[in-house]
Amino acid sequence: MKPVFTFITALFLCIIAVAQTPRKVIADKIVGIVGDKIILKSDVYNDIIDRQRRGEPVPENADCSIMEQILTLKALVLQAEKDSIAVGDDEIDALLDNQIRGFINMYGSKEALEEIAGRTIYQIKEDFRQTFKERKLAERMRDKIVENIKITPQEVNLHFSKKDQNNLPFYESEVVIGEIVVNPKASRDLEKLTIDELNDFKKQVESGAQKFETLARLYTDDPGSKENGGQYSVNRTEKNWDPAFLNNAFRLKDGQISPVFKSKFGYHIIQMVSRAGDDAIVRHILRIPKITDDEINEAINKLDSVRAKLIAGTITFGEAVAKYSDDENSKFTGGYKQGQNGGTSLELGQLDKELVELLAKTNLKPGEYSKPTPYTDERGKKGVRIVYLKTRTTPHRENVKDDYDRLAKEAIEIKKQKALESWFASKIPSYYIMIDEDFKNCGTLKNWMQYAAAGSK
């Protein structure tokens, strides 16, 4: 049996891929059984058809690989049910709602999705309910099997020693870096100018002189929605949206435009395009009041005094972040930059361009704080920041000293994989297994075929 983690991960991606076209196209028959869990021909081949439809390469043995992934998942689900592992309906509903929002974003509207699928939103959700429940049960069962697995320094060293020492990977320079950010406040006059501008946009749309989406493409300060006319799909229960934005959006009827309001990003107007319960499609125009040199200099002076305290040691970096930083993410990260995987050790290419340039120009060394420096974030919002370089590695070949965390993660994944394989070896022979003759030539299913043959006697 090949690595179980790999199979489960691939299967979850397969489920999502199949979901991109919410309708079945294969004439079904049962091609596998694990205990009382059946596997349909469509479960295997719809993924292949979707890959072909998207123009992606499909390996010759894709059917064998996908069949093994599904057998693995069904076994985990079967055991999860035996162990009374529960997944709540509310949890599955949340996953389904998120998937439907993805579909609506993809196709542009709820109506377009229903037309393409040939089914209502409710029917689409029900089509995927069992699939999503099984995926979550398999995740929980996998986590239960490996929950007590730990790794020791000795095991990390042993893992490294088993690597080909003549072919170790090379890593570029990585940094652990933090920020204390102050966002200057615009003057009252410039804030009023921004509000007046948005009120004028609202009047133009309501009078029929302009379309909302045209004005959004021309004037919004939100780069994430500029190209599609300010449009977003939103759900009022999602916590990643600004509360003021959601509150103003869900007060509107279809076609209605909100008054000008303020969020943490700037000033907005919103147009409701369509709404279905807690889901809605809206357009918005964001305008960020201009920041002048006076406000920038005021923020620099404030952070100059903070930097002096840091250098003098009268306040720690964490304390300064909590007390002075305007960056909302700081409360979760302690002021440190994080990558997509949640780690704080980042390659320079993962930093914003202005931050890379600052490191190059100032020659900041580990343990040092930069002078307060103005910058513009990805949304075009101006700020001033102190940068703290905690650590910086030099480009190097992999070694235990510099890459312990990375090696420990590799080692524990291997240990978990072995634990899963051991679990399967002990459990699978006790299950009833049936595999259709269509898969008799799949070499990767050798162990499963053996159990199937034993179960049929």
C-alpha positions as CSV (number, residue, x, y, z in Angstrom):
1,M,0.0,0.0,0.0
2,K,1.4,3.4,-0.9
3,P,1.5,6.4,1.5
4,V,-1.9,6.8,3.0
5,F,-1.6,10.5,3.6
6,T,-0.9,11.0,-0.1
7,F,-4.0,9.0,-1.0
8,I,-6.3,10.8,1.4
9,T,-5.1,14.3,0.4
10,A,-5.4,13.4,-3.3
11,L,-8.9,12.1,-2.7
12,F,-10.1,15.3,-1.0
13,L,-8.8,17.2,-4.0
14,C,-10.6,14.8,-6.3
15,I,-13.9,15.4,-4.5
16,I,-13.5,19.2,-4.9
17,A,-12.6,18.8,-8.6
18,V,-15.6,16.6,-9.2
19,A,-17.7,19.3,-7.5
20,Q,-16.7,21.8,-10.2
21,T,-19.3,20.3,-12.5
22,P,-22.3,19.4,-10.3
23,R,-23.9,16.7,-12.5
24,K,-23.0,13.1,-13.1
25,V,-22.2,11.9,-16.5
26,I,-21.4,8.2,-16.0
27,A,-23.8,5.2,-16.3
28,D,-23.4,3.8,-12.7
29,K,-22.7,0.4,-11.4
30,I,-21.1,-0.8,-8.1
31,V,-17.4,-1.4,-8.7
32,G,-16.3,-1.8,-5.1
33,I,-17.5,-2.4,-1.5
34,V,-15.8,-1.9,1.8
35,G,-17.9,-3.3,4.6
36,D,-21.3,-1.7,3.9
37,K,-19.8,1.2,1.9
38,I,-20.3,1.0,-1.9
39,I,-18.1,2.6,-4.6
40,L,-19.8,3.5,-7.8
41,K,-18.2,3.6,-11.2
42,S,-19.1,7.3,-11.4
43,D,-17.1,8.0,-8.2
44,V,-14.0,6.9,-10.1
45,Y,-14.5,8.1,-13.6
46,N,-16.1,11.5,-13.1
47,D,-12.8,12.8,-11.8
48,I,-11.0,11.6,-15.0
49,I,-13.7,13.1,-17.2
50,D,-13.5,16.5,-15.4
51,R,-9.7,16.5,-15.8
52,Q,-10.1,15.9,-19.5
53,R,-12.7,18.6,-19.8
54,R,-10.3,21.1,-18.2
55,G,-7.5,20.0,-20.5
56,E,-5.4,18.5,-17.7
57,P,-3.1,15.5,-18.2
58,V,-4.5,12.2,-17.1
59,P,-2.1,9.4,-16.4
60,E,-2.8,5.9,-17.9
61,N,-3.4,4.3,-14.5
62,A,-5.6,7.2,-13.1
63,D,-8.6,4.8,-12.6
64,C,-6.4,2.5,-10.4
65,S,-5.0,5.4,-8.4
66,I,-8.4,6.9,-7.8
67,M,-10.0,3.6,-6.9
68,E,-7.3,3.0,-4.2
69,Q,-7.9,6.5,-2.8
70,I,-11.7,5.8,-2.5
71,L,-11.1,2.4,-1.0
72,T,-8.9,4.0,1.6
73,L,-11.5,6.7,2.4
74,K,-14.3,4.2,2.7
75,A,-12.3,2.1,5.2
76,L,-11.7,5.1,7.3
77,V,-15.3,6.1,7.2
78,L,-16.4,2.6,8.1
79,Q,-14.1,2.6,11.2
80,A,-15.1,6.1,12.1
81,E,-18.7,5.0,12.3
82,K,-17.8,1.9,14.4
83,D,-15.9,4.1,16.8
84,S,-18.9,6.5,17.0
85,I,-17.0,9.5,15.6
86,A,-19.5,12.2,15.0
87,V,-19.8,15.0,12.5
88,G,-22.6,17.5,13.1
89,D,-25.1,18.5,10.5
90,D,-24.3,22.2,11.1
91,E,-20.6,21.5,10.3
92,I,-21.6,19.8,7.0
93,D,-24.0,22.6,6.2
94,A,-21.2,25.2,6.7
95,L,-19.0,23.2,4.3
96,L,-21.8,22.9,1.7
97,D,-22.6,26.6,2.0
98,N,-18.9,27.5,1.4
99,Q,-18.9,25.2,-1.7
100,I,-22.0,26.7,-3.1
101,R,-20.5,30.2,-2.7
102,G,-17.5,29.0,-4.7
103,F,-19.9,27.8,-7.4
104,I,-21.7,31.1,-7.5
105,N,-18.4,33.0,-7.7
106,M,-17.4,30.7,-10.6
107,Y,-20.6,31.1,-12.6
108,G,-21.5,34.6,-11.6
109,S,-24.9,34.2,-10.0
110,K,-27.2,31.7,-8.2
111,E,-29.4,31.6,-11.3
112,A,-26.5,30.8,-13.6
113,L,-25.4,28.0,-11.3
114,E,-28.8,26.4,-11.2
115,E,-29.2,26.7,-15.0
116,I,-25.8,25.0,-15.7
117,A,-26.4,22.3,-13.0
118,G,-30.0,21.7,-14.0
119,R,-30.8,21.6,-10.3
120,T,-31.8,24.0,-7.5
121,I,-29.3,25.1,-4.9
122,Y,-31.0,22.8,-2.4
123,Q,-30.6,19.8,-4.7
124,I,-27.0,20.6,-5.4
125,K,-26.3,20.7,-1.7
126,E,-28.0,17.3,-1.2
127,D,-26.1,15.8,-4.0
128,F,-22.8,16.6,-2.1
129,R,-24.0,16.1,1.5
130,Q,-22.9,12.5,1.8
131,T,-19.6,13.1,0.0
132,F,-18.7,15.9,2.3
133,K,-19.8,14.0,5.4
134,E,-17.6,11.0,4.4
135,R,-14.7,13.3,3.8
136,K,-15.0,14.8,7.2
137,L,-15.4,11.4,8.9
138,A,-12.3,10.2,7.2
139,E,-10.3,13.2,8.3
140,R,-11.5,12.7,11.9
141,M,-10.6,9.0,11.8
142,R,-7.2,9.7,10.4
143,D,-6.5,12.3,13.1
144,K,-7.6,9.8,15.8
145,I,-5.2,7.2,14.5
146,V,-2.2,9.5,14.6
147,E,-3.2,11.8,17.5
148,N,-0.7,10.5,20.0
149,I,2.3,10.3,17.7
150,K,5.2,12.5,18.8
151,I,8.8,13.0,17.5
152,T,12.0,13.2,19.5
153,P,15.3,15.1,18.6
154,Q,16.9,11.7,18.2
155,E,14.4,10.7,15.6
156,V,14.9,14.0,13.8
157,N,18.6,13.4,13.7
158,L,18.1,9.8,12.5
159,H,15.8,11.0,9.8
160,F,18.4,13.5,8.5
161,S,21.2,10.9,8.7
162,K,19.2,8.6,6.3
163,K,19.1,11.3,3.6
164,D,21.5,11.2,0.7
165,Q,24.1,13.6,2.1
166,N,25.4,14.3,-1.4
167,N,22.0,15.4,-2.7
168,L,20.6,17.6,0.1
169,P,18.2,20.4,-0.9
170,F,19.5,24.0,-1.0
171,Y,17.5,26.7,0.7
172,E,17.5,30.4,0.0
173,S,17.8,33.0,2.8
174,E,14.8,33.0,5.2
175,V,13.8,35.5,7.8
176,V,11.5,35.8,10.8
177,I,10.3,39.3,10.7
178,G,7.8,41.5,12.6
179,E,6.1,44.8,12.2
180,I,4.6,47.6,14.3
181,V,2.2,49.5,12.0
182,V,0.5,52.8,12.4
183,N,-2.1,53.9,9.9
184,P,-2.2,57.7,9.6
185,K,-5.7,59.2,9.8
186,A,-6.8,61.5,7.0
187,S,-7.8,65.1,7.8
188,R,-11.5,65.9,8.2
189,D,-11.5,67.9,5.1
190,L,-10.2,65.1,2.9
191,E,-12.6,62.6,4.6
192,K,-15.5,64.9,3.7
193,L,-14.3,65.2,0.1
194,T,-14.3,61.4,-0.1
195,I,-17.9,61.1,1.4
196,D,-19.1,63.8,-1.1
197,E,-17.5,61.9,-4.0
198,L,-19.3,58.7,-3.0
199,N,-22.6,60.4,-2.6
200,D,-22.2,61.8,-6.1
201,F,-21.6,58.3,-7.5
202,K,-24.7,57.1,-5.7
203,K,-26.8,59.9,-7.3
204,Q,-25.4,59.1,-10.8
205,V,-26.4,55.4,-10.5
206,E,-29.8,56.2,-9.0
207,S,-30.6,58.7,-11.8
208,G,-29.5,56.3,-14.5
209,A,-26.6,58.5,-15.7
210,Q,-24.1,55.8,-14.9
211,K,-23.9,52.1,-14.1
212,F,-22.6,51.1,-10.7
213,E,-20.1,48.6,-12.1
214,T,-18.7,51.2,-14.5
215,L,-18.0,53.6,-11.7
216,A,-16.4,50.8,-9.7
217,R,-14.0,49.8,-12.5
218,L,-13.0,53.5,-12.8
219,Y,-12.8,54.7,-9.2
220,T,-12.8,52.0,-6.6
221,D,-9.6,51.7,-4.4
222,D,-10.2,48.0,-3.9
223,P,-7.9,46.1,-6.3
224,G,-9.6,42.8,-5.5
225,S,-12.9,43.7,-7.1
226,K,-11.9,46.5,-9.6
227,E,-11.8,44.3,-12.7
228,N,-15.2,42.8,-12.1
229,G,-17.1,46.0,-11.3
230,G,-16.8,45.9,-7.6
231,Q,-18.6,42.5,-7.3
232,Y,-18.4,40.1,-4.4
233,S,-20.3,37.1,-3.2
234,V,-20.8,37.4,0.6
235,N,-22.4,35.5,3.4
236,R,-23.5,37.3,6.5
237,T,-22.2,34.6,8.8
238,E,-18.6,34.8,7.6
239,K,-16.3,36.4,10.1
240,N,-13.6,37.5,7.6
241,W,-15.8,40.3,6.3
242,D,-15.8,43.7,8.0
243,P,-18.9,43.9,10.2
244,A,-19.9,47.4,8.9
245,F,-19.7,46.1,5.4
246,L,-22.0,43.1,6.1
247,N,-24.5,45.2,8.2
248,N,-24.9,47.8,5.4
249,A,-25.1,45.1,2.7
250,F,-27.8,43.0,4.3
251,R,-30.1,46.0,4.9
252,L,-30.5,46.5,1.2
253,K,-33.1,45.1,-1.2
254,D,-32.2,44.0,-4.7
255,G,-30.9,46.9,-6.8
256,Q,-30.8,49.3,-3.8
257,I,-27.7,51.4,-3.0
258,S,-26.5,52.0,0.6
259,P,-25.7,55.4,2.1
260,V,-22.0,56.1,2.4
261,F,-20.5,54.3,5.4
262,K,-17.1,53.7,6.9
263,S,-15.3,50.4,7.4
264,K,-11.7,49.6,8.6
265,F,-10.6,49.9,4.9
266,G,-12.1,53.3,4.1
267,Y,-15.5,54.6,2.9
268,H,-18.0,52.6,0.8
269,I,-21.2,52.5,-1.0
270,I,-22.8,49.1,-1.7
271,Q,-25.3,48.0,-4.3
272,M,-27.3,44.8,-3.7
273,V,-27.4,42.6,-6.8
274,S,-29.2,39.6,-5.5
275,R,-29.9,37.9,-2.2
276,A,-30.9,34.4,-1.0
277,G,-31.1,34.2,2.7
278,D,-27.7,34.7,4.3
279,D,-26.0,34.7,0.8
280,A,-25.8,37.7,-1.4
281,I,-24.1,39.1,-4.4
282,V,-23.1,42.8,-4.0
283,R,-21.1,45.5,-5.8
284,H,-19.2,48.1,-3.9
285,I,-17.0,51.2,-4.4
286,L,-14.3,51.8,-1.9
287,R,-12.6,55.1,-1.6
288,I,-9.7,55.7,0.8
289,P,-9.2,59.3,1.9
290,K,-5.9,60.8,0.8
291,I,-3.1,60.9,3.4
292,T,-0.9,64.0,3.4
293,D,2.7,64.4,4.5
294,D,1.5,66.0,7.7
295,E,-0.3,62.8,8.8
296,I,2.7,60.6,7.7
297,N,5.1,62.7,9.7
298,E,2.9,62.5,12.8
299,A,2.9,58.7,12.5
300,I,6.7,58.7,12.1
301,N,7.2,60.8,15.2
302,K,4.9,58.4,17.2
303,L,6.9,55.4,16.1
304,D,10.2,57.1,16.7
305,S,9.4,57.2,20.4
306,V,8.3,53.5,20.3
307,R,11.6,52.5,18.7
308,A,13.5,54.4,21.3
309,K,11.7,52.4,24.0
310,L,12.4,49.1,22.2
311,I,16.1,49.9,21.8
312,A,16.3,50.9,25.5
313,G,14.7,47.7,26.5
314,T,11.9,49.4,28.5
315,I,9.3,47.6,26.4
316,T,9.4,44.2,24.5
317,F,8.5,43.8,20.9
318,G,5.3,41.9,21.8
319,E,4.2,44.6,24.3
320,A,4.8,47.3,21.7
321,V,2.8,45.4,19.1
322,A,-0.1,45.0,21.5
323,K,0.0,48.6,22.6
324,Y,0.8,50.6,19.4
325,S,0.2,48.5,16.2
326,D,-2.9,49.3,14.1
327,D,-2.5,46.0,12.1
328,E,-5.4,43.8,13.1
329,N,-3.6,40.6,12.3
330,S,-1.0,41.4,15.0
331,K,-3.4,40.2,17.7
332,F,-3.1,36.7,16.2
333,T,0.5,36.7,15.1
334,G,2.3,38.8,17.8
335,G,3.3,41.2,15.0
336,Y,5.2,38.6,13.0
337,K,4.7,37.9,9.3
338,Q,3.3,34.5,8.5
339,G,3.2,32.4,5.4
340,Q,0.2,30.5,4.0
341,N,1.1,27.4,6.1
342,G,1.1,29.6,9.3
343,G,4.9,29.4,9.7
344,T,6.9,32.5,10.5
345,S,10.1,31.5,8.7
346,L,9.7,33.1,5.2
347,E,11.8,33.4,2.1
348,L,12.4,36.9,0.8
349,G,10.1,36.2,-2.1
350,Q,7.2,35.8,0.3
351,L,7.6,39.4,1.6
352,D,6.1,42.5,0.0
353,K,8.4,44.4,-2.4
354,E,8.8,47.4,-0.2
355,L,9.8,45.3,2.8
356,V,12.4,43.5,0.7
357,E,13.8,46.8,-0.5
358,L,13.9,48.1,3.1
359,L,16.0,45.1,4.2
360,A,18.4,45.6,1.3
361,K,18.8,49.4,1.9
362,T,19.1,49.4,5.6
363,N,21.2,46.2,5.9
364,L,19.1,45.4,9.0
365,K,20.7,42.7,11.2
366,P,19.0,40.1,13.4
367,G,17.8,41.7,16.6
368,E,17.6,45.2,15.1
369,Y,14.7,47.6,14.6
370,S,14.3,49.7,11.5
371,K,13.6,53.4,11.6
372,P,9.9,54.2,11.1
373,T,9.3,53.9,7.3
374,P,6.2,54.9,5.2
375,Y,4.8,52.2,2.9
376,T,1.7,51.3,0.9
377,D,-0.1,48.0,1.5
378,E,-1.6,45.7,-1.1
379,R,-5.0,47.6,-0.9
380,G,-3.3,50.9,-1.5
381,K,-3.6,52.1,2.1
382,K,-0.7,54.2,3.4
383,G,1.0,53.3,6.6
384,V,4.2,53.7,8.6
385,R,6.0,50.8,10.2
386,I,8.9,49.7,12.3
387,V,10.4,46.4,11.1
388,Y,12.0,44.0,13.5
389,L,14.3,41.4,12.1
390,K,14.3,38.6,14.6
391,T,16.4,36.0,12.6
392,R,17.9,35.6,9.2
393,T,19.5,32.5,7.7
394,T,22.1,32.5,5.0
395,P,21.6,30.5,1.8
396,H,22.6,26.9,2.8
397,R,22.4,23.2,2.2
398,E,19.9,21.5,4.5
399,N,21.2,20.8,8.0
400,V,19.8,20.0,11.4
401,K,20.9,23.3,13.0
402,D,19.2,25.6,10.5
403,D,16.3,23.4,9.4
404,Y,15.3,21.5,12.5
405,D,11.7,22.5,12.3
406,R,11.4,21.5,8.7
407,L,13.1,18.1,9.3
408,A,11.0,17.5,12.4
409,K,7.8,18.0,10.3
410,E,9.1,15.6,7.6
411,A,10.0,13.0,10.2
412,I,6.7,13.1,12.0
413,E,4.7,12.9,8.7
414,I,6.7,9.7,7.9
415,K,6.0,8.3,11.4
416,K,2.3,9.1,11.0
417,Q,2.3,7.5,7.6
418,K,3.8,4.3,9.0
419,A,1.2,4.3,11.8
420,L,-1.6,4.6,9.2
421,E,-0.2,1.8,7.1
422,S,0.1,-0.4,10.2
423,W,-3.5,0.4,11.1
424,F,-4.7,-0.5,7.6
425,A,-2.7,-3.8,7.7
426,S,-4.5,-4.8,10.9
427,K,-8.0,-3.5,10.1
428,I,-8.6,-4.2,6.4
429,P,-8.5,-8.0,6.6
430,S,-11.4,-7.8,9.0
431,Y,-13.6,-5.9,6.5
432,Y,-15.7,-7.4,3.7
433,I,-14.0,-6.2,0.4
434,M,-15.3,-6.5,-3.1
435,I,-13.5,-5.0,-6.2
436,D,-15.0,-5.3,-9.7
437,E,-13.2,-7.2,-12.4
438,D,-12.7,-3.9,-14.3
439,F,-9.8,-3.2,-11.8
440,K,-8.2,-6.7,-11.8
441,N,-5.1,-5.5,-13.7
442,C,-4.4,-2.6,-11.2
443,G,-1.0,-3.5,-9.6
444,T,-1.6,-0.8,-6.9
445,L,-4.6,-2.7,-5.7
446,K,-2.7,-5.9,-5.0
447,N,-3.2,-5.8,-1.2
448,W,-6.9,-4.9,-1.6
449,M,-7.4,-7.7,-4.1
450,Q,-5.9,-10.1,-1.6
451,Y,-8.3,-9.0,1.1
452,A,-11.2,-9.2,-1.5
453,A,-10.2,-12.7,-2.4
454,A,-10.1,-13.7,1.3
455,G,-13.5,-12.1,1.9
456,S,-15.2,-14.0,-0.9
457,K,-14.2,-17.4,0.4
